């Protein structure tokens, strides 16, 4: 077996994706993407990926996972210079790992706008993941939207200028409001709002893991789609659509729905309120990234994410399965058949999401994406 590789093939166990399909790349055994068939090939030069918020507790392990992907030719780590450790230290650390990709740091002072200083960082990027921002820490929805809305806008307006064709994945609170806000800003700027994706993969990862624990069925054979939004009552695991989960009793399914919806709060409690999920969120983001890169490389890949959608009546944004292709999202899939209980829960999901989406769209009404005017870096 190949030394140092963690994929199922090299360790002598079947390599199967999280969507239940055989996969063909070494990283699949680590990230468990939803690819159907072999991992897509990026071409001769590989992909350029940027992590905005690379020094955060999510960003650091995410950078490592992305650097391990052989398709990532260049990884840009962007954050504030005052973060600990700063981006240049992280980049130097990763350069000591046995990886092929080039790792480049980009540190900004707090007063510097990304749109003025990240031309080199973002130009040519295929995928940008933003995991920066402030934690909830008891703040109201309105307060955290104002704080993180500003952070997300700074990233999005720089992407709009320097890499408008890149897929932009957001994992920031409140996600159910920020994605509509940023997508609307892209739309107002004449860009494709479908490039803005809310990364809800952690809800899917949790659902699959909880079913695996409950049933003992290998996790590679469990694939529970989660629709709606991200976290809390807005996230609806569709256990009826997975053959293994569908066999669970109604009481068990109901308990697991609560477990998935309250997963973030449970981790926060165990962390004594200091932070939420970090390692599991980084893993989930890397799985999302692999789905995107698979698609860009020519292997169409299904994954759930929160995007502009018409698949749920009455809502302009919704999380469901999408297919990533060579231009990003190629198809948004319908919700699919629901059990009676899931139909009832969907009503509550829609009520919760409607409020969050409205808040995001209202935020975008009074905001415009700025044009760059600073130095070339």
C-alpha positions in Angstrom: 0.0 0.0 0.0 1.1 3.6 -0.6 3.1 5.0 2.3 1.4 7.9 4.1 -1.9 7.7 2.2 -5.1 7.3 4.1 -7.5 6.4 1.4 -9.5 3.1 1.6 -7.7 1.7 -1.5 -4.3 2.1 0.0 -5.3 0.8 3.5 -6.9 -2.2 1.9 -10.6 -1.4 2.6 -13.2 -0.4 0.0 -13.2 3.3 -0.8 -16.8 4.4 -0.9 -18.1 8.0 -0.9 -20.5 9.4 1.6 -23.2 9.3 -1.1 -22.7 5.5 -1.3 -20.7 5.5 -4.5 -17.2 4.1 -5.2 -14.5 6.8 -5.5 -11.1 6.8 -7.1 -8.8 9.4 -5.5 -6.6 9.0 -2.5 -8.2 11.9 -0.7 -11.6 10.3 -0.9 -10.8 8.0 2.0 -10.1 11.0 4.1 -12.9 13.4 3.1 -15.7 11.1 1.9 -17.0 13.3 -0.9 -20.2 12.7 -2.7 -18.5 12.2 -6.1 -20.0 9.7 -8.5 -17.0 7.9 -10.1 -13.4 8.9 -10.0 -12.2 12.2 -8.6 -12.3 14.9 -11.3 -9.0 15.9 -12.9 -8.1 19.6 -12.6 -5.9 19.8 -15.7 -2.2 20.5 -15.8 -2.0 23.4 -13.4 -4.5 22.3 -10.8 -6.9 24.5 -8.8 -6.4 27.7 -6.9 -8.2 27.8 -3.6 -8.4 30.6 -0.9 -9.5 30.3 2.7 -10.6 33.7 4.1 -10.3 33.3 7.8 -7.5 30.8 7.5 -6.2 31.5 11.0 -9.5 30.8 12.7 -10.2 27.6 14.7 -12.0 26.2 11.6 -9.7 27.7 9.1 -6.5 26.1 10.4 -7.6 22.4 10.1 -9.4 23.3 6.9 -6.2 24.6 5.3 -4.5 21.4 6.2 -7.2 19.3 4.6 -7.3 21.4 1.5 -3.5 21.2 1.2 -3.7 17.4 1.3 -5.9 17.4 -1.8 -3.6 16.7 -4.8 -5.8 18.7 -7.1 -5.1 22.0 -5.1 -2.1 23.5 -6.8 -2.2 26.8 -4.9 -3.7 27.4 -1.5 -4.0 31.0 -0.3 -4.4 31.6 3.4 -6.0 35.0 4.1 -6.7 36.6 7.5 -5.9 39.7 9.6 -2.2 40.3 10.6 -3.2 40.4 14.3 -4.6 36.8 14.3 -2.6 34.1 16.2 -1.0 32.4 14.4 -0.9 34.9 11.5 -1.2 33.6 7.9 2.5 33.7 7.2 3.2 31.4 10.2 0.5 28.9 9.0 1.8 29.0 5.5 5.4 28.2 6.7 4.1 25.4 8.9 2.2 23.8 6.0 5.3 24.1 3.7 6.9 21.5 6.0 4.2 19.0 5.2 4.6 16.5 2.4 2.3 18.3 0.0 2.7 19.4 -3.6 0.6 22.6 -3.5 2.1 26.0 -3.1 0.9 27.8 0.1 0.8 31.6 0.1 -0.2 33.9 3.0 -2.0 37.1 2.7 -2.3 39.2 5.9 -4.3 42.5 6.1 -4.4 45.1 8.8 -7.8 45.7 10.3 -8.2 49.0 8.5 -7.4 47.5 5.1 -10.2 46.5 2.8 -9.8 43.2 0.9 -11.1 44.8 -2.3 -8.1 47.1 -2.2 -5.4 44.6 -1.3 -6.2 41.0 -2.4 -5.8 41.2 -6.2 -2.9 38.8 -6.2 -4.6 36.5 -3.6 -7.9 36.1 -5.3 -7.1 36.5 -9.0 -7.5 33.1 -10.7 -9.2 31.4 -7.7 -11.6 28.6 -8.5 -13.0 28.3 -5.0 -13.0 30.7 -2.0 -14.2 29.6 1.4 -15.0 32.3 4.0 -14.9 31.1 7.5 -14.1 34.4 9.2 -16.4 36.5 11.3 -17.6 36.9 14.9 -19.1 34.1 17.0 -22.7 34.4 18.3 -21.7 34.6 22.0 -25.2 35.5 23.0 -25.6 38.3 20.4 -29.0 38.9 18.8 -29.6 37.8 15.2 -29.7 41.5 14.2 -26.4 42.2 15.9 -24.5 39.3 14.5 -26.0 40.0 11.0 -24.6 43.5 11.1 -21.2 42.3 12.4 -20.7 39.4 10.1 -22.6 41.0 7.2 -19.8 43.5 7.0 -17.1 40.8 7.1 -18.9 38.7 4.4 -19.4 41.8 2.3 -15.7 42.6 2.4 -14.9 39.1 1.1 -17.6 38.9 -1.5 -16.9 42.3 -3.0 -13.2 41.4 -3.4 -14.3 38.1 -5.1 -16.7 40.0 -7.3 -13.8 42.1 -8.6 -10.9 39.6 -8.8 -12.5 36.1 -9.2 -16.2 36.6 -10.3 -16.4 33.1 -11.7 -15.2 31.4 -8.5 -17.5 29.4 -6.3 -17.7 31.3 -3.0 -18.6 29.1 0.0 -19.7 30.8 3.2 -19.6 29.2 6.7 -20.5 32.2 8.8 -23.3 33.1 11.2 -26.2 33.7 10.6 -25.8 31.7 7.4 -29.5 31.6 6.6 -29.4 35.5 6.3 -25.9 36.0 5.0 -26.2 33.8 1.9 -29.4 35.7 0.7 -27.7 39.0 1.4 -24.5 38.2 -0.4 -26.2 36.5 -3.4 -28.4 39.6 -3.8 -25.4 41.8 -3.8 -23.8 39.7 -6.5 -27.1 39.9 -8.5 -27.2 43.7 -8.1 -23.6 43.8 -9.5 -24.6 41.8 -12.5 -23.0 38.6 -11.4 -24.3 35.1 -10.9 -25.9 34.7 -7.5 -25.6 30.9 -7.8 -21.8 31.4 -7.2 -22.7 32.2 -3.5 -23.2 28.9 -1.6 -24.0 28.4 2.1 -22.0 25.4 3.3 -24.5 23.3 5.2 -22.5 20.0 4.9 -22.0 19.7 8.7 -25.7 18.9 9.0 -25.3 16.1 6.5 -22.2 14.8 8.2 -23.9 14.8 11.6 -27.0 13.1 10.2 -24.9 10.3 8.6 -22.8 9.8 11.7 -25.8 9.6 14.1 -27.6 7.0 11.9 -24.3 5.0 11.7 -24.1 5.1 15.5 -27.7 4.1 15.9 -27.7 1.2 13.4 -24.1 0.1 13.2 -24.3 0.2 9.4 -21.0 1.4 7.8 -21.1 5.1 7.5 -20.1 4.9 3.9 -23.5 3.4 3.1 -25.5 6.1 4.9 -26.5 9.2 2.9 -29.1 11.4 4.5 -29.9 14.7 2.7 -30.6 17.7 4.9 -32.8 20.4 3.4 -34.0 23.8 4.5 -31.3 26.0 6.1 -28.3 25.5 8.4 -28.6 24.6 12.1 -31.5 24.8 14.5 -35.0 24.2 13.5 -34.3 25.3 9.9 -32.3 22.1 9.2 -34.4 19.1 8.3 -32.8 15.7 7.9 -34.8 13.6 5.5 -34.3 10.2 7.0 -37.0 8.7 4.9 -34.8 9.2 1.8 -32.0 6.9 3.1 -32.7 3.2 3.1 -30.9 2.6 6.4 -32.3 5.6 8.3 -35.8 4.9 6.9 -35.9 1.6 8.9 -35.5 3.5 12.2 -38.6 3.8 14.4 -40.5 7.1 14.2 -39.5 7.9 17.8 -35.8 7.3 17.0 -36.0 9.4 13.8 -37.7 12.2 15.8 -34.9 12.1 18.4 -32.2 12.2 15.7 -33.8 15.2 14.1 -33.5 17.1 17.4 -29.9 15.8 17.8 -29.0 17.2 14.4 -30.7 20.5 14.9 -29.2 21.0 18.3 -25.8 19.6 17.4 -24.1 23.0 17.3 -25.5 23.9 20.7 -24.4 20.6 22.2 -20.8 21.2 21.0 -20.9 24.7 22.3 -22.0 23.4 25.7 -19.2 20.9 25.8 -16.7 23.7 24.9 -18.1 25.7 27.9 -19.4 28.4 25.5 -15.9 29.3 24.2 -16.5 28.1 20.6 -18.6 25.8 18.5 -17.7 23.0 16.2 -14.3 23.4 14.7 -12.7 20.1 13.6 -16.0 18.6 12.4 -16.9 21.9 10.6 -13.5 21.9 8.9 -14.0 18.3 7.8 -17.5 19.2 6.5 -16.1 22.2 4.6 -13.4 20.1 3.0 -16.1 17.6 1.8 -17.9 20.6 0.3 -14.7 21.7 -1.3 -14.0 18.3 -2.8 -17.5 18.3 -4.3 -16.9 21.6 -5.9 -13.4 20.6 -7.2 -14.8 17.3 -8.5 -17.4 19.2 -10.5 -14.9 21.8 -11.8 -12.6 19.0 -12.9 -15.3 17.4 -15.0 -16.8 14.8 -12.5 -20.4 15.9 -11.7 -20.9 15.7 -8.0 -24.0 16.0 -5.8 -23.8 17.7 -2.4 -26.3 19.7 -0.3 -25.9 23.4 0.2 -27.9 26.6 0.8 -28.4 28.6 -2.4 -30.9 30.7 -4.4 -33.5 28.2 -5.3 -37.1 27.8 -6.4 -37.5 24.2 -5.1 -39.4 25.2 -2.0 -42.6 27.2 -2.6 -42.6 30.6 -1.0 -38.8 30.7 -0.3 -36.2 32.3 -2.5 -33.3 30.4 -0.9 -33.2 26.8 0.3 -30.8 24.0 1.0 -31.1 20.8 -1.0 -29.0 18.6 -3.2 -27.2 20.4 -6.0 -25.0 19.1 -8.8 -21.6 20.8 -9.2 -20.1 20.8 -12.7 -17.5 22.6 -14.7 -19.1 26.0 -14.1 -20.1 25.5 -10.5 -23.8 24.6 -9.7 -25.4 23.1 -12.8 -28.6 21.8 -11.2 -30.6 22.3 -8.0 -32.5 19.2 -7.2 -36.1 19.0 -5.9 -36.7 18.2 -2.2 -38.1 14.8 -3.2 -40.7 12.6 -1.4 -41.3 13.3 2.3 -42.8 11.3 5.1 -45.9 12.7 6.8 -43.8 13.8 9.8 -41.2 15.4 7.5 -44.0 17.3 5.8 -45.1 18.7 9.1 -41.6 19.7 10.1 -41.1 21.4 6.7 -43.8 23.8 7.7 -41.8 24.9 10.7 -38.6 25.0 8.6 -40.3 27.4 6.1 -41.5 29.7 8.9 -38.0 30.0 10.4 -36.2 30.4 7.1 -38.7 33.0 5.8 -37.7 35.3 8.7 -34.0 34.8 8.2 -34.1 35.2 4.4 -36.1 38.4 4.7 -33.5 39.8 7.2 -30.7 39.1 4.8 -32.5 40.6 1.8 -33.3 43.7 3.8 -29.6 44.0 4.8 -28.7 43.9 1.1 -31.1 46.7 0.1 -28.9 49.4 1.6 -25.5 48.0 0.6 -23.5 48.0 -2.6 -20.4 46.2 -3.5 -17.4 48.6 -3.6 -14.9 48.8 -6.4 -11.2 48.4 -5.6 -8.8 51.3 -5.5 -5.8 50.3 -3.5 -2.5 48.6 -4.3 -2.3 45.5 -6.4 -1.6 43.0 -3.6 
